[in-house]
Amino acid sequence: ARLSFSMGRFTVWDYVVFAAMLLVSAVIGIYYAFAGGGQKTSRDFLMGGRSMSALPVSLSLTASFMSAVTVLGTPAEIYRYGAIFCVFAITYGLVVLCSAEIFLPVFYKLGITSTYEYLELRFNKYLRLCGTVLFIIQTATLYTGIVIYAPALALNQVTGFDLWGAVVATGVVCTFYCTLGGLKAVVWTDVFQVGIMVAGFSSVIIRAVVVQEGIGRIVNDSYHGGRLNFWDFNPNPLQRHTFWTIVIGGTFTWAGIYGVNQSQVQRYIACKSRFHAKMSLYINLLGLWAILACATLCGLALYSIYKDCDPWTANQVSALDQLMPYLVLDILHDFPGVPGLFVASAYSGTLSTVSSSINALAAVTVEDLIRPYFRSLSEKKLSWISMGMSLFYGGVCIAMAALASLLGALLQAALSIFGMVGGPLLGLFALGMLCSFANGIGAFVGLVSGFVVSLWVGIGSQIYPPLPERTKPLYLSTAGCNISSGNLTSTENPFTTVFNTPTAERPALADNWYSFSYLYFSTLGTLITVVVGIIISLLTGGLKQNTDRKFLLTKEDFLSNFSWFKPETKVEVLNWKPFTMAAEGTDNPAFSHIEMDVASNKNKVNGLHI
């Protein structure tokens, strides 16, 4: 255990390592701005000419999944709640399977740029507009800003790393390479950044194993501290994390991101063939598992090192997401540049996430809001407009990061509200692809119903956060700390020092309806959208309509999976409109409210982040 709190601070070498990461990212952007003749068309800019291969795209998908919130939040989640989080390994497998076998075949054969274009082809232009506007609001107005600001705040408060210098530098470099290099720059910077992230995690794990004199001690401490709680089959949907909430709820939550979210879909359908597109998802699964393993080891190492002196309860850090940078300065301050490598890894997560969002926003704006209404624009002009939109949204991201610093705790509620959008949108796409009789009226009523119920539960859970017995935080001790007694009120009951138990009387709904595990919010939105959509479609003559099979998941789409080792038949790509897709991303609504916990810098009962 750590008995004192003499911490190092950032040195010149740490800043040099961080600056080098930003510089390499910028150089990649410059290279792809001119390589191969530059970005001649919007298709080149937004979709990489639809010529990407599986490996770089898979690493890009992995990088965007691994945001700074993952680097900072997941180890702290495991430190606080235990390794049951590892059950997400099963969830990731199911999500990739659903995305590759249900949504990818339909999107790929249509050759569309914006996923919301599908909604017009299948239903009507009003649903397309609904999807586009929801995506722009949730991604541009709050999410990207908080993704930049939240990790900057956590790192600044622990390490002294310059807050606004990091925010502005990150935003400017990200905007720079997105605007110049388009999707190819985004994908290849992600490949570089995923290497930096793995290096950052590895440095912490290796040093922690040395400090604790072997991984056996880390595992032993974690076992006796109750952190190896891998299996909990309690079917109660109100409990925050159980096997069922993670596998069922997590699958719906992440399918909304991998399956239908513009940021992710845009990258894998930019691959040169359907085979490469599917393989990018399956290779990415290996990356997700590797990240989960690294984050879990870091979380267990955190507990092993601080099992007798929790820095959070001892008021050495003000929020759980500050534990990882605290650990880095504690055990790595004697290694010049290594703390800088960890910060670079956290910001690599930020860059990969924000760059994907910027390019996705540019894609939906150009394809859904500009191209349909200005048909005379040439591809060259659309390419320039795409670059302009990337520049514009990059500026919006930096502005929203500044706004995030002013809004504080309000952002938690606001972002969680936007997080509720993922479930209903997933239900809308599932309705279109799997139900041939679903019509525009049913789809619209289903979407609104799912959205309203999701908002109801989501807002209620913010006003009345779940009680500790629902979230099951594990014991934290300060018995081994060498601190003045004034800093602590009690070490007997961990709940008294960690949670502010609400004194106001809670309504009946607070402890059941509003206490659903956050992972079921998306599930609820999806199921209500689908069920209501089916009922209304049947009541409004859905069975009489003749839906074109190319907008549905067909038996042929599925059977094509069993001919991987034969020469692939050319997949017909329907050029309803010139294909132009946007970049990448891995942060989105479904998880937004969790990421907000990191951002809000508050100790929330329902929250660390995933």
PyMOL commands that set and color helices and strands:
alter all, ss='L'
color gray80, all
select helices_A, chain A and resi 12-37+42-50+54-65+68-81+83-110+117-122+125-159+163-211+215-224+243-258+262-268+274-306+320-332+338-370+379-407+410-419+422-434+440-463+468-471+485-487+494-498+508-511+513-515+519-539+542-544+549-551+555-563+589-600
alter helices_A, ss='H'
color red, helices_A
deselect
rebuild
show_as cartoon
